[in-house]
């Protein structure tokens, strides 16, 4: 997959989260910083039910881009759900869990990507 396509898919994941009223959506560009993945998408939800709705919206949207979900963790609890698409990793937190783990602060050197309309 090309770098441009991976970026476009990361942006689409953020937009899908926004459509389900995710809050504080951050897309971090980890290319050149991390060997694990190219992008992190981090967002918050008010409830466990909303975290799961965001997961479904992202997975449906990315299926249209032929992105394959390799692994998912945390879905039953809905406190911190991790969606691994290899080149893109999505983190969906409840607000409390996001504050506790402060994941975007751990990757504070990573450039942020805007959700281009």
C-alpha positions as CSV (number, residue, x, y, z in Angstrom):
1,X,0.0,0.0,0.0
2,X,1.4,3.4,-0.9
3,X,2.2,6.1,1.8
4,X,-0.5,8.4,0.3
5,X,-3.1,5.7,0.6
6,X,-2.2,4.8,4.2
7,X,-2.5,8.5,5.1
8,X,-5.9,8.7,3.4
9,X,-7.1,5.7,5.2
10,X,-5.9,7.1,8.6
11,X,-7.8,10.3,7.8
12,X,-10.9,8.3,6.9
13,X,-10.7,6.4,10.2
14,X,-10.7,9.8,12.0
15,X,-13.6,11.0,10.0
16,X,-15.6,7.8,10.7
17,X,-14.9,8.3,14.5
18,X,-16.1,11.9,14.2
19,X,-19.4,10.9,12.6
20,X,-20.1,8.8,15.8
21,X,-19.4,11.9,17.9
22,X,-15.9,10.8,19.1
23,X,-14.1,13.6,20.9
24,X,-10.6,15.0,20.8
25,X,-9.6,13.0,17.7
26,X,-5.9,13.0,17.1
27,X,-4.1,11.5,14.1
28,X,-0.4,11.0,14.8
29,X,2.1,10.4,12.0
30,X,4.6,7.9,13.4
31,X,6.5,7.3,10.2
32,X,10.2,7.6,10.9
33,X,9.5,7.5,14.7
34,X,8.2,4.0,15.2
35,X,8.8,0.7,13.6
36,X,5.4,-0.7,14.8
37,X,3.0,1.4,12.7
38,X,2.7,4.5,10.5
39,X,-0.2,6.2,12.2
40,X,-2.1,6.2,15.5
41,X,-5.6,7.5,15.6
42,X,-6.6,8.4,19.2
43,X,-10.1,9.4,20.3
44,X,-12.4,9.5,23.2
45,X,-16.0,8.4,23.8
46,X,-18.4,9.1,26.7
47,X,-19.6,5.6,27.2
48,X,-18.6,2.0,26.5
49,X,-21.5,1.7,24.1
50,X,-20.2,4.7,22.1
51,X,-16.6,3.2,22.0
52,X,-18.1,0.1,20.3
53,X,-20.2,2.2,17.9
54,X,-17.0,4.0,16.9
55,X,-15.3,0.7,16.2
56,X,-18.1,-0.5,14.0
57,X,-18.1,2.8,12.0
58,X,-14.4,2.8,11.5
59,X,-14.3,-0.9,10.4
60,X,-17.2,-0.3,7.9
61,X,-15.5,2.8,6.5
62,X,-12.1,1.2,6.1
63,X,-13.5,-1.9,4.5
64,X,-14.3,0.3,1.6
65,X,-10.6,1.1,1.3
66,X,-9.7,-2.6,1.4
67,X,-8.0,-2.1,4.8
68,X,-8.0,-5.3,6.8
69,X,-8.4,-5.4,10.6
70,X,-5.6,-7.7,11.8
71,X,-6.4,-7.6,15.5
72,X,-8.8,-6.0,18.0
73,X,-8.4,-5.8,21.7
74,X,-10.6,-4.5,24.5
75,X,-14.0,-4.7,22.6
76,X,-16.0,-6.5,25.3
77,X,-15.0,-4.0,28.0
78,X,-15.2,-1.0,25.8
79,X,-12.8,1.1,28.0
80,X,-9.8,1.1,25.7
81,X,-10.3,-0.6,22.3
82,X,-7.3,-1.1,20.0
83,X,-7.9,-1.7,16.3
84,X,-4.8,-2.9,14.5
85,X,-4.7,-2.4,10.7
86,X,-0.9,-2.9,10.7
87,X,0.0,0.5,9.1
88,X,-2.7,2.2,11.2
89,X,-3.6,1.6,14.8
90,X,-6.7,3.1,16.3
91,X,-7.1,3.7,20.0
92,X,-10.7,4.4,21.2
93,X,-10.8,5.3,24.9
94,X,-13.5,6.3,27.4
95,X,-12.5,9.8,28.6
96,X,-11.3,8.5,32.0
97,X,-9.1,5.8,30.4
98,X,-7.6,8.3,28.0
99,X,-6.7,10.7,30.7
100,X,-5.1,7.9,32.7
101,X,-3.0,6.4,29.9
102,X,-2.2,9.7,28.2
103,X,-1.1,7.9,25.1
104,X,-0.6,11.0,22.9
105,X,1.8,12.4,25.4
106,X,4.0,9.4,25.1
107,X,4.2,10.1,21.4
108,X,4.4,13.9,21.8
109,X,7.2,14.2,19.2
110,X,4.9,12.8,16.5
111,X,3.5,15.3,14.0
112,X,-0.3,15.6,14.1
113,X,-2.4,15.2,10.9
114,X,-5.5,17.2,10.4
115,X,-8.8,15.6,9.3
116,X,-8.9,17.1,5.8
117,X,-12.5,17.6,4.5
